[in-house]
């Protein structure tokens, strides 16, 4: 089905290109190959990653060691942050309009040199320690969260009885999945550690059905609103799995330019037009239209934007690579680089937890080329 519909779309786009010229919707071999590769990896890597991280999510030696590593690295980094400021004493300051030295001129040159050497070494320790603490702490938190919020656990502790497997229960599962998906999708655009996972899907400068298959593979490194909440309200885990499949399949057809509008249903459903906006790097299109099946969530919660001007696809600063490994890792790499360049724990946590644009706006001297 995937290849048949992509082949049909490719044919339609070829005919359109003959009439009006090429566009960003056209298939390009390297881009399509990367998207298809990501589609395959997205079905394999998350399963492998979940299994690898499972041990860290349960009480035991692995989690204890990981937490100890995070706490130890955070402590060392905090101390290094203080020592890294020692050489600031040599910087001039102004008081009452008179430039003075922050350090008495009586200090000997050997002492001053040693202090500067300690500060340089401390900055190196802080860079390594900050990244280690964030990485180890992040894995400990995300793996523990995944273990605590799995669907089966919620089902065992449900507060409402079994709603059965009829059409009504399935409809509730689909609606519930879509509502939770909206918030998770929105959070992936407003918190950088989640954006690092999701940026994969936005990395293509093309927009066609193959782009739908360019899916994230590092979900195990995120913390999400649990879909298991539905199980706690009496919806069977099997129906939740069906709802996930319906949701994912629905999103396939909206990655196209060959469908311009579906008429009145545009007001209720997420459509190709609405989702083109979501993939736009135009300023007014950034972080808009997060819905999956329904667009009503965006309209209710203030994130809707209609398609007006032509959409420019991709990231605000594109990564210019078709290497799947680089596509997967580029934003995690940049985020951790920025953590390493930060000089306090407030900065490090802001870099990781706040939106990607926050780092780019507040720490342009710390941040590698922006991706948003």
N, C-alpha and C positions, 0 to 999 in steps of 0.2 A: 504493500500500500504506500509506504513511504517513497520508494523509488519510482513507482508509477506516477504518483502525484507530482514528484519533483521533475520527472521527465516531461509531464504535461505542462507544468509551469515554465520549464526551460524553453519549451517550444513556443509558448505564448509570448514569452519575453523576447525571444529571437525575432518574432514577427513584429513586436512593438519596436524593437531596436531598428529594424529595417525602415519603419515609418518615421520615427521621431528621434532616433539615435540612442546610444547606450545610456544606461542609468545604473545607480547603485543597487538596483534589484537584480541585475544580470548575474548569472553564475560565472564565477572565476575559479579556475581549476584548483589553485592552491588554497583559496579560502574555503571552497566546498570540501576539499579533502580534510582540512583541519576541522571543520564543523562535524563531518561524519566520524572522524577519529574521536572527537570529544563525545559524540553520542555513544560510541562503543565504550569508551572509558567510563562514562557516567553510569553505565550498567554494571561495571566491574569494580572500580576503585572504591565506591562507597561501602560496598559489602566487605571488601578486604580491610578497609580502614576501620570500619566498625568492629571487626573481629580483633584487629591489632590493638585497638584502644580499649576494648572491653575490660581488660584486666585493671586498667587505671581507674575505671569507674566503680569498682567494688572495693570494699575494705580489704586490705591486705598489704603485703610488702611492697608491691609495685606502686600503689597509690601513696603509701607512706613515704617511699623514697622520692617520688615525684614532688609531693608537697614539701618535703624537707629541702629538696633542691631549690624550689621556688622561694621558700621563706629565707633560706640561707643566701641565695643570690640577691634577693631584695634587700636584705640587711647589709650585705657587703656593698651593694650599690648605693644605698643611702649614706653610708660612711664615706664612700668615695666621692659622692656629690659634695660633701662638706670639704674634704681635702682638696677637691678640684678648684675650689675658690681661693686657695692660698695665694696664687699669683695675681689675684685682683688687687692685692694691697699695693702693687706697684703702679696701678693705673691712677692717673691724676683725677682729682675731683675739684669742683668749684664750691666754695662756701663763702657767702657774703661777697660774691663777685671777685674773689681772689683765688687763683688756682693754687692748690696746695697738694701735697703728696699724702696718699692714704697710709703711707708707712713712714715711720721716722727715718730720716736720712742717716741715722747712726748705725743702721744695720750693716754688717760687713758684707762684702760681695760674695764670699763663699757661702754664707748663710742664705743670702738671697738666691743664689744659684741652686742650692739644695731645695729651697722652698719651691722654686719653679719646677724642678725635676719631679718633686713629689706631686705637684699639681698635674703635671703632664701624665705621670703614671696613673694617678687617680682617675683622670678622664678616660684613659684606656680601660681601666678596670670597670668604670661605670658603664661604658659602652657594652662591654661583654656581659657584665652582670645584669644590666637592664634587659637585654635581649633574652638572656637565659631565664630570668625570672618571669618575663611575660610569656615566653614559649612554654615553660614547664607549668606555670600557673594556669595558663590558658587550656592546656591539655587536661590538667587535673579537673578544672571546672567543667569543661564541655563534656568530658567522658562521664563524670559523675552525674551531670544533668541528664545526659542521654539514658543512663541506667535508671534514674529515678522516675523518668516521665514516659517510659515505654507503654505501649497500648495495653499489653497484658496486665501490667500492674494496675492501671486505671480500671480495667474491666473487673479485676478481682475485688476492687474496692469501690465499685460503682454505688452511687447514691440513689439511682433510679433503676427499677427492674428492667429486665430484658425487653426491648421494644420489638423484638422479632426480626424477621427478614423480609417483610412485605414491602410494597412500593413506597408506602409512607415513610418507613424507616430508612430506605435507601435515599429518598428525596431529602430527608433531614441530614443524612450523612454527606450528601453532595453539597447541600447548602452550608452545613457546618464546616466542611473542609474548605470551601471557597472563602468563607468569612475569616477563618484562621489564616488561610494562605495570604489574604490581603494584608493582614498585619505583619506576618513574617516577611513578605515581600517588601513592604514599606520599611521595616526595620533594616532590611539588607541594604537599603539605600541611605539610611540615616545613621548607621554605626559602622565605622571603618572595618572592624574585624569581620563583620558580616559581609560588607561590601567586597572584601578581599575574596570571599567565596563566590559571590554573585557576579563580579566584574567579568568573569569568563564569558557569561552569556551576552554581555554587551560589547565584547571585544571585536566583533566583526564590523567592518565598514560596509558590508553588504547586507541586504535584507531580503531573504527569500526563504522558502520552506526548509532549506538545509540549515539555516540559522537557528531554527527551532530545536535542532538536535545538538547545538553547541551548549551543552548543559554543564553546570558545576559538578565537581567531583569531590569537593572537600567539605561536604555538609557536616562531617563528624567534628569539624573544628568550630562549629557554631552552636549557639544556644537559641532555641526557637520556642515560640508558643507551642505547647505540645498538642498535636492532633489527638492524642490519647484522651484529652478532656471529653471528647465525644463518647468514648467508651465509659467514662465515669458517669455519663448521663444516660446510659442504657443502650447505646448504639453498638452493635456487635463489631468486633475487630475485623471480621471478614467484610462487612459492609464498608468499614473505613478504608480497607484496602481497595475495594471497588471504587469508592469515591475518589481515591488518589488516582486510579487509572483513568477515570472519566475526566478528571481535572487536567491531567497531563495530556491526554489525547485532544481535548478541546483546544489547548494552547497551540497545537501544531498548525492548524489552518490559518491562524491569525498572523502568522509570519509571512505575509505576502503583500505585494503591491498590485497583484492582478485583480484583487477584489477591492473595489473602492468604497462601497457602502452596501449595507443590507437593509436600508430603509428605516422604518419605524423601530425596528428591534435595536437600532443603534443606541436608543435611549436607555435600554435595560441591560443588554449584553455587552461584554467586552468583544470588540471586533477588530478586524485587521486595521481599520483606520485608527482606533483608539490605541492599539498596541504599537503602531508605527510611531506614535507620539512618545510612547514609553521608551523606545529605542533611540530617540532623537538626542543629539548633543546640543541642539539649539537651546539657548538659555531658558526660554519660556517652557521648554519641554522637559527639563531636568527634573527627575524624581516625581513624575506624574503618572497617573493611570496604572496603578499597581494591581488592579483586579485580575482575576483569571477567567472565570466564566461570566461573572456579572460585573458591570461597571457601576452599579448602584452604590457600592461601598465607597468608591472614589468620590461620587457626587455627595454622599452623605457626610464624608469625613474630610472634604475640602482638598482633595488631591486630583481632581479631574481637570483635564485640559483638552479641548477639541483640536482636531487637526486643521490647521489654517494654512500656515506657510509650509513650503516643502521641507521635508525632514532630512537632516544631515545625520547619518547613522554613525555609530561608534562611540568612542570615549572622547572626552573633551581634549585629551592629549593621547593620541593613539600609540599603540606599542609597536607597530610596524614589524610584526613577525607572524609567521605561520607555523612556528614551532609549537606543538601542543603542550610540551613541558613548560615552555616560557609563558604560554597563554594561561596555564593553570596557576603558575607560581608568581607571576609578575607583581601583583598587588600585595601579596604577603611579603615578598622580598622588599618592596618599597616601604611598606609599613614598618617592618622590623629595622630597616635602615634608619628610618625617622626616629624610632624608639632609641636606637643606638646613639643618635645625635642629640637627643634631648638631654637637658641638664638637671631635671628634677623629676620626682615621681608624679607631680601634678601634670607636667608636660607629657610624660610617657602615657599616663592613663587617658589624657585628652586625645592623644594621637590614636590610641586604640579604640576608645569607646565613642568618641564623638564622630560626627559625619566626616566623610573624606574631605569635603570642602573646607572644614574647619582647620585642618592641618595646613592645607595649601594657602589659606588666607592669613592665618596667624603666625605660621612659622615658615615663610618662604625661604629663609636661609637654611632651614633644617630639612626641607622636603625635596626629594628627588622629583623629576617631572611628574606633573599631576595626572591622575586618572580619576575621572568622576562620571 
